[in-house]
Amino acid sequence: MAEITRKDIKEVVTEVLEPFAKAIQDDIERHDAKLGVETMRLDNRLARVEYEVRETRSELKETRNDVKWMKDRSSELFTKLDEFIVHLKRQDEQLTMLQAQMRRLEERIEKIESEK
């Protein structure tokens, strides 16, 4: 009977393990490809989120500027509104006085016409 040498054992182990190693390598490559696609999807989502965050910050900055402008102008607006209200009250008083004056004139005209 022939003696088994290290070389024989090595050849047998290599012959058995090579297909197994190839199958594992193929699995790893498939998973790497799948992970690559998933990573691309995640990168795209992350880029979209980053874009939205930048846009939101920009809009928030514009809104802050608008609010600041409104606050700065609000006292001016209230002052003008107060002036307008005072003007309306004066106008109302003048109309009341004119109505009274007109009533008196109408009464005088009626009195004059009734005397004729």
PATORLUM-36550 format. One line per 4 residues: their letters; for each residue x negated, y, z negated of N, C-alpha, C. Coordinates in nm, 2 decimals, padded with zeros to 4 digits. Example, Ala and Ser with C-alpha at 12.3 -4.5 7.8 and 13.67 -1.06 7.14 Angstrom:
BEGIN
as = -01.32,-00.57,-00.78,-01.23,-00.45,-00.78,-01.32,-00.33,-00.78; -01.28,-00.22,-00.71,-01.37,-00.11,-00.71,-01.29,00.00,-00.79
//
This chain:
BEGIN
maei = -00.08,-00.11,00.00,00.00,00.00,00.00,-00.09,00.12,00.00; -00.04,00.22,00.08,-00.13,00.34,00.09,-00.10,00.43,-00.03; -00.21,00.50,-00.06,-00.21,00.59,-00.17,-00.15,00.72,-00.13; -00.07,00.79,-00.22,-00.01,00.92,-00.19,-00.11,01.02,-00.24
trkd = -00.14,01.11,-00.15,-00.23,01.22,-00.18,-00.16,01.35,-00.21; -00.23,01.44,-00.25,-00.18,01.58,-00.28,-00.13,01.64,-00.15; -00.20,01.61,-00.04,-00.16,01.67,00.09,-00.02,01.61,00.13; 00.00,01.48,00.11,00.12,01.42,00.14,00.24,01.48,00.06
ikev = 00.22,01.50,-00.07,00.32,01.56,-00.16,00.35,01.71,-00.11; 00.24,01.78,-00.08,00.26,01.91,-00.03,00.34,01.92,00.10; 00.31,01.83,00.19,00.39,01.82,00.32,00.53,01.79,00.29; 00.56,01.70,00.21,00.70,01.66,00.18,00.77,01.77,00.11
vtev = 00.71,01.84,00.01,00.78,01.95,-00.06,00.80,02.06,00.04; 00.70,02.09,00.12,00.72,02.20,00.22,00.83,02.17,00.32; 00.83,02.04,00.36,00.94,02.00,00.46,01.08,02.02,00.40; 01.09,01.99,00.27,01.22,02.00,00.20,01.25,02.15,00.17
lepf = 01.15,02.22,00.13,01.18,02.36,00.08,01.19,02.46,00.19; 01.13,02.44,00.30,01.13,02.54,00.41,01.28,02.57,00.46; 01.36,02.47,00.48,01.50,02.50,00.52,01.58,02.57,00.41; 01.55,02.53,00.29,01.61,02.60,00.17,01.57,02.74,00.16
akai = 01.44,02.77,00.17,01.38,02.90,00.17,01.44,02.99,00.29; 01.45,02.93,00.40,01.51,03.00,00.52,01.66,03.03,00.49; 01.73,02.94,00.43,01.87,02.97,00.40,01.88,03.08,00.30; 01.80,03.08,00.20,01.80,03.19,00.10,01.76,03.32,00.16
qddi = 01.66,03.32,00.25,01.61,03.44,00.32,01.73,03.50,00.40; 01.80,03.41,00.47,01.92,03.45,00.56,02.02,03.52,00.47; 02.05,03.45,00.35,02.15,03.51,00.26,02.11,03.65,00.21; 01.98,03.66,00.18,01.93,03.79,00.13,01.94,03.89,00.24
erhd = 01.91,03.86,00.36,01.92,03.95,00.47,02.07,03.99,00.50; 02.16,03.90,00.49,02.30,03.93,00.50,02.35,04.03,00.39; 02.30,04.00,00.27,02.34,04.08,00.16,02.28,04.22,00.17; 02.15,04.22,00.22,02.09,04.35,00.24,02.16,04.43,00.34
aklg = 02.20,04.37,00.45,02.28,04.44,00.56,02.41,04.49,00.50; 02.48,04.41,00.42,02.61,04.45,00.36,02.59,04.56,00.27; 02.48,04.55,00.19,02.45,04.66,00.09,02.41,04.79,00.16; 02.34,04.77,00.28,02.31,04.89,00.36,02.43,04.96,00.41
vetm = 02.53,04.89,00.45,02.66,04.95,00.50,02.73,05.01,00.38; 02.73,04.94,00.27,02.80,05.00,00.15,02.72,05.12,00.10; 02.59,05.12,00.11,02.51,05.23,00.07,02.54,05.35,00.16; 02.56,05.32,00.29,02.59,05.43,00.38,02.73,05.49,00.35
rldn = 02.82,05.40,00.32,02.96,05.45,00.28,02.95,05.53,00.16; 02.88,05.49,00.06,02.86,05.56,-00.06,02.79,05.70,-00.04; 02.69,05.69,00.05,02.62,05.82,00.08,02.71,05.92,00.15; 02.80,05.87,00.24,02.90,05.95,00.31,02.99,06.01,00.21
rlar = 03.04,05.93,00.12,03.14,05.97,00.02,03.07,06.08,-00.07; 02.95,06.05,-00.11,02.87,06.14,-00.20,02.85,06.28,-00.13; 02.82,06.27,00.00,02.80,06.39,00.08,02.93,06.47,00.09; 03.04,06.40,00.11,03.17,06.47,00.11,03.20,06.53,-00.02
veye = 03.18,06.46,-00.13,03.20,06.52,-00.26,03.12,06.64,-00.29; 02.99,06.63,-00.25,02.90,06.74,-00.27,02.95,06.86,-00.19; 03.00,06.84,-00.06,03.05,06.95,00.02,03.17,07.01,-00.05; 03.26,06.93,-00.10,03.38,06.98,-00.16,03.35,07.06,-00.29
vret = 03.25,07.01,-00.36,03.20,07.09,-00.48,03.15,07.22,-00.44; 03.06,07.23,-00.33,03.01,07.36,-00.29,03.12,07.45,-00.24; 03.22,07.39,-00.17,03.33,07.48,-00.12,03.41,07.53,-00.24; 03.44,07.44,-00.34,03.51,07.48,-00.46,03.44,07.59,-00.53
rsel = 03.31,07.58,-00.55,03.23,07.68,-00.61,03.24,07.81,-00.54; 03.23,07.81,-00.41,03.24,07.93,-00.32,03.38,07.99,-00.34; 03.48,07.91,-00.34,03.62,07.97,-00.36,03.63,08.02,-00.50; 03.58,07.96,-00.60,03.59,08.00,-00.73,03.52,08.14,-00.75
ketr = 03.40,08.15,-00.68,03.33,08.28,-00.69,03.41,08.39,-00.62; 03.47,08.36,-00.51,03.56,08.46,-00.44,03.67,08.50,-00.53; 03.73,08.40,-00.60,03.85,08.42,-00.69,03.80,08.51,-00.80; 03.68,08.48,-00.86,03.63,08.56,-00.97,03.61,08.71,-00.93
ndvk = 03.56,08.72,-00.81,03.54,08.86,-00.75,03.68,08.93,-00.74; 03.78,08.86,-00.69,03.91,08.92,-00.67,03.97,08.95,-00.80; 03.96,08.87,-00.90,04.01,08.89,-01.04,03.94,09.01,-01.10; 03.81,09.02,-01.08,03.73,09.14,-01.13,03.78,09.26,-01.07
wmkd = 03.80,09.26,-00.93,03.85,09.38,-00.86,03.98,09.42,-00.91; 04.07,09.32,-00.93,04.21,09.35,-00.98,04.20,09.41,-01.12; 04.12,09.36,-01.21,04.10,09.41,-01.34,04.05,09.55,-01.34; 03.95,09.58,-01.25,03.90,09.71,-01.24,04.00,09.81,-01.19
rsse = 04.09,09.77,-01.10,04.19,09.85,-01.04,04.32,09.86,-01.12; 04.34,09.77,-01.21,04.47,09.76,-01.28,04.50,09.89,-01.36; 04.41,09.95,-01.42,04.44,10.07,-01.50,04.48,10.18,-01.40; 04.41,10.19,-01.29,04.45,10.29,-01.19,04.59,10.26,-01.14
lftk = 04.62,10.14,-01.11,04.75,10.10,-01.07,04.86,10.14,-01.17; 04.83,10.11,-01.30,04.93,10.14,-01.40,04.95,10.29,-01.42; 04.84,10.37,-01.40,04.85,10.51,-01.41,04.94,10.56,-01.29; 04.92,10.51,-01.18,05.00,10.55,-01.06,05.15,10.51,-01.08
ldef = 05.17,10.39,-01.14,05.30,10.35,-01.17,05.37,10.45,-01.27; 05.30,10.48,-01.37,05.35,10.58,-01.47,05.39,10.71,-01.41; 05.30,10.76,-01.32,05.32,10.89,-01.25,05.45,10.87,-01.16; 05.46,10.76,-01.10,05.58,10.74,-01.01,05.71,10.73,-01.09
ivhl = 05.70,10.67,-01.21,05.82,10.66,-01.30,05.86,10.80,-01.35; 05.76,10.88,-01.39,05.78,11.02,-01.43,05.85,11.10,-01.32; 05.79,11.08,-01.19,05.85,11.15,-01.08,06.00,11.11,-01.06; 06.03,10.98,-01.07,06.17,10.93,-01.05,06.26,10.99,-01.16
krqd = 06.21,11.00,-01.28,06.29,11.06,-01.39,06.32,11.21,-01.36; 06.21,11.28,-01.32,06.23,11.42,-01.28,06.34,11.43,-01.17; 06.33,11.35,-01.07,06.42,11.35,-00.96,06.56,11.32,-01.01; 06.57,11.23,-01.10,06.71,11.19,-01.15,06.76,11.31,-01.23
eqlt = 06.68,11.38,-01.31,06.72,11.50,-01.38,06.77,11.61,-01.28; 06.69,11.63,-01.18,06.72,11.73,-01.08,06.86,11.70,-01.01; 06.87,11.57,-00.98,07.00,11.53,-00.91,07.12,11.55,-01.01; 07.10,11.53,-01.13,07.21,11.55,-01.23,07.24,11.70,-01.24
mlqa = 07.14,11.78,-01.24,07.16,11.92,-01.25,07.23,11.97,-01.12; 07.19,11.92,-01.01,07.25,11.96,-00.88,07.40,11.92,-00.87; 07.43,11.80,-00.93,07.56,11.75,-00.93,07.65,11.84,-01.02; 07.59,11.88,-01.13,07.67,11.97,-01.22,07.69,12.11,-01.15
qmrr = 07.59,12.16,-01.09,07.60,12.28,-01.02,07.70,12.28,-00.91; 07.70,12.16,-00.83,07.79,12.14,-00.72,07.94,12.14,-00.77; 07.96,12.07,-00.89,08.09,12.06,-00.95,08.14,12.20,-00.98; 08.05,12.28,-01.04,08.09,12.41,-01.08,08.13,12.50,-00.96
leer = 08.05,12.48,-00.85,08.08,12.56,-00.73,08.21,12.51,-00.67; 08.23,12.38,-00.67,08.36,12.33,-00.61,08.48,12.39,-00.70; 08.46,12.39,-00.83,08.57,12.45,-00.91,08.59,12.59,-00.88; 08.49,12.67,-00.86,08.50,12.81,-00.83,08.57,12.83,-00.69
ieki = 08.53,12.74,-00.59,08.60,12.75,-00.46,08.74,12.72,-00.47; 08.78,12.62,-00.55,08.92,12.58,-00.57,09.00,12.69,-00.64; 08.93,12.76,-00.73,09.00,12.87,-00.80,09.02,12.98,-00.71; 08.92,13.02,-00.62,08.93,13.13,-00.53,09.04,13.10,-00.43
esek = 09.04,12.97,-00.38,09.14,12.94,-00.28,09.28,12.93,-00.33; 09.29,12.90,-00.46,09.43,12.89,-00.52,09.48,13.03,-00.55; 09.39,13.13,-00.56,09.43,13.27,-00.59,09.48,13.33,-00.46; 09.44,13.29,-00.35,09.48,13.35,-00.22,09.62,13.31,-00.19
//
